[in-house]
Amino acid sequence: MNRFDDLTVLVTGGTGGQGSSHVRAFHAEGANVVIGGIDAERGAALAGELGARAQFVRLDVTDEGSWSAAVQAVESTFGGLDVLVNNAGVQNPPAPIEGTERATWSRILDVNLTGTFLGIKVAAPALRRSAGGAIVNIGSTMGLGGTAHYAPYVAGKWAVRGLTRTAALELGRDHIRVNAIHPGVIATPFIQEPAAGATAAIADFYSPEPFAVPRLGEPADVTRLLLFLASSDASFITGSEYVIDGGLLLGPALQKEAAREGRRATRSRATRKPREKRPCEKDAVQEGGRVSTPDPTRGSHDQLGRRSAAPGSGAA
Ligand SMILES: NC(=O)c1ccc[n+]([C@@H]2O[C@H](COP(=O)([O-])OP(=O)(O)OC[C@H]3O[C@@H](n4cnc5c(N)ncnc54)[C@H](O)[C@@H]3O)[C@@H](O)[C@H]2O)c1
């Protein structure tokens, strides 16, 4: 018995880096999978590869009519819908707010926010007809802070959080759970876009070095969390948000060298014989007890793991 036997799952942006990983995993766990997206060639190829229990439907998440047709197709092929994953997303070309065109703002919010809203709106009646189910919205760690030059993306992902909580309240009594996942930096085509203030791709600009788990995320990392939230194992979880970022939002971890130095100093303090404190040392402790620790904000990486120069150097 698989976790998703006899259930039908619709994944938007199902041909993308993370979307295709989600589709494959749901299918492997017994689900009927519907790959919703705008890339018909890739969608048909993925459905063909998976064979039985897989279908591609053309779905532009910004278009309500497209949503209605897709959900109708899902119900007529598989007899119902049980899980919706609002995964489709786009990143804005990096620019400060003052240099952001209104059209760019609207396009990014249309896909990332309105697309999620329409998905909930159109899929909810179908989920209700299936006597309940789960919706998982894919947000971003950028929806938990600010990121210069990414206002449309940041604002849209912040708003997805409010939408998730509101939908969870509205749909809970119909046995429909709604949660959100906030990935950090995941190795997909998404991070091949040029980074803000640089010609290099985001993938080169971000470095996992300062993360507590020093690597980029893989789509499969997100998929495992998604499958848990979509499954009955998570039946008491709704309106919740899950960050999956290898510790990116924690701030920079100690670099290996600094961590090694710290351990060496602790060991030598532990083996050293205690000695009398000189009066001036005591005064220093009373005046503030400042200890010398590496300043994580100086040089190399900022909170999001992006390479930067020391503050004040004027580098982006
Ligand atoms: N990769 C990362 O580092 C990262 C980090 C945080 C959040 N995310 C989010 O994860 C989700 C998946 O992104 P990914 O990393 O797989 O990127 P990706 O670019 O590989 O996939 C995005 C998918 O969305 C589809 N899409 C775009 N516009 C659409 C539309 N109007 N209708 C339907 N589909 C559309 C694309 O065709 C593509 O299949 C997105 O919501 C993204 O914002 C990504």
The ligand as an SDF file (V2000), in Angstrom:
LIG
                    3D

 44 48  0  0  0  0  0  0  0  0999 V2000
   14.9390   27.3370   -7.1290 N   0  0  0  0  0  0  0  0  0  0  0  0
   14.9670   28.0860   -6.0570 C   0  0  0  0  0  0  0  0  0  0  0  0
   16.0480   28.4450   -5.5400 O   0  0  0  0  0  0  0  0  0  0  0  0
   13.6760   28.4910   -5.3780 C   0  0  0  0  0  0  0  0  0  0  0  0
   13.7640   29.0270   -4.0860 C   0  0  0  0  0  0  0  0  0  0  0  0
   12.5980   29.3760   -3.4170 C   0  0  0  0  0  0  0  0  0  0  0  0
   11.3730   29.1860   -4.0280 C   0  0  0  0  0  0  0  0  0  0  0  0
   11.3210   28.6740   -5.2890 N   0  0  0  0  0  0  0  0  0  0  0  0
    9.9740   28.4730   -5.8650 C   0  0  0  0  0  0  0  0  0  0  0  0
    9.8170   27.1220   -6.2200 O   0  0  0  0  0  0  0  0  0  0  0  0
    8.8620   27.0130   -7.2690 C   0  0  0  0  0  0  0  0  0  0  0  0
    9.4120   26.1150   -8.3720 C   0  0  0  0  0  0  0  0  0  0  0  0
   10.5420   26.7320   -8.9550 O   0  0  0  0  0  0  0  0  0  0  0  0
   11.7520   25.9190   -9.6120 P   0  0  0  0  0  0  0  0  0  0  0  0
   12.9230   26.1220   -8.7710 O   0  0  0  0  0  0  0  0  0  0  0  0
   11.3310   24.5300   -9.9180 O   0  0  0  0  0  0  0  0  0  0  0  0
   11.9370   26.7700  -10.9440 O   0  0  0  0  0  0  0  0  0  0  0  0
   11.7110   26.3650  -12.4870 P   0  0  0  0  0  0  0  0  0  0  0  0
   11.9650   27.6150  -13.2440 O   0  0  0  0  0  0  0  0  0  0  0  0
   12.4800   25.1390  -12.8270 O   0  0  0  0  0  0  0  0  0  0  0  0
   10.1570   25.9900  -12.5450 O   0  0  0  0  0  0  0  0  0  0  0  0
    9.1350   26.9450  -12.5620 C   0  0  0  0  0  0  0  0  0  0  0  0
    7.9720   26.3660  -13.3590 C   0  0  0  0  0  0  0  0  0  0  0  0
    6.8850   27.2890  -13.3670 O   0  0  0  0  0  0  0  0  0  0  0  0
    6.3300   27.2710  -14.6790 C   0  0  0  0  0  0  0  0  0  0  0  0
    5.5430   28.4720  -14.9490 N   0  0  0  0  0  0  0  0  0  0  0  0
    5.9680   29.7530  -15.0950 C   0  0  0  0  0  0  0  0  0  0  0  0
    4.9280   30.5560  -15.3960 N   0  0  0  0  0  0  0  0  0  0  0  0
    3.8190   29.7860  -15.4370 C   0  0  0  0  0  0  0  0  0  0  0  0
    2.4500   30.0130  -15.6940 C   0  0  0  0  0  0  0  0  0  0  0  0
    1.9970   31.2360  -15.9910 N   0  0  0  0  0  0  0  0  0  0  0  0
    1.5960   28.9680  -15.6350 N   0  0  0  0  0  0  0  0  0  0  0  0
    2.0240   27.7340  -15.3560 C   0  0  0  0  0  0  0  0  0  0  0  0
    3.3100   27.4280  -15.1200 N   0  0  0  0  0  0  0  0  0  0  0  0
    4.1990   28.4540  -15.1650 C   0  0  0  0  0  0  0  0  0  0  0  0
    7.5420   27.1480  -15.6010 C   0  0  0  0  0  0  0  0  0  0  0  0
    7.1610   26.7220  -16.9030 O   0  0  0  0  0  0  0  0  0  0  0  0
    8.3450   26.1000  -14.8300 C   0  0  0  0  0  0  0  0  0  0  0  0
    7.9230   24.8050  -15.1900 O   0  0  0  0  0  0  0  0  0  0  0  0
    8.5510   28.4420   -7.7110 C   0  0  0  0  0  0  0  0  0  0  0  0
    7.3320   28.8510   -7.1200 O   0  0  0  0  0  0  0  0  0  0  0  0
    9.6970   29.2580   -7.1390 C   0  0  0  0  0  0  0  0  0  0  0  0
    9.3190   30.5720   -6.8710 O   0  0  0  0  0  0  0  0  0  0  0  0
   12.4260   28.3430   -5.9880 C   0  0  0  0  0  0  0  0  0  0  0  0
  1  2  1  0
  2  3  2  0
  2  4  1  0
  4  5  1  0
  4 44  2  0
  5  6  2  0
  6  7  1  0
  7  8  2  0
  8  9  1  0
  8 44  1  0
  9 10  1  0
  9 42  1  0
 10 11  1  0
 11 12  1  0
 11 40  1  0
 12 13  1  0
 13 14  1  0
 14 15  2  0
 14 16  1  0
 14 17  1  0
 17 18  1  0
 18 19  2  0
 18 20  1  0
 18 21  1  0
 21 22  1  0
 22 23  1  0
 23 24  1  0
 23 38  1  0
 24 25  1  0
 25 26  1  0
 25 36  1  0
 26 27  1  0
 26 35  1  0
 27 28  2  0
 28 29  1  0
 29 30  1  0
 29 35  2  0
 30 31  1  0
 30 32  2  0
 32 33  1  0
 33 34  2  0
 34 35  1  0
 36 37  1  0
 36 38  1  0
 38 39  1  0
 40 41  1  0
 40 42  1  0
 42 43  1  0
M  CHG  2   8   1  16  -1
M  END
$$$$
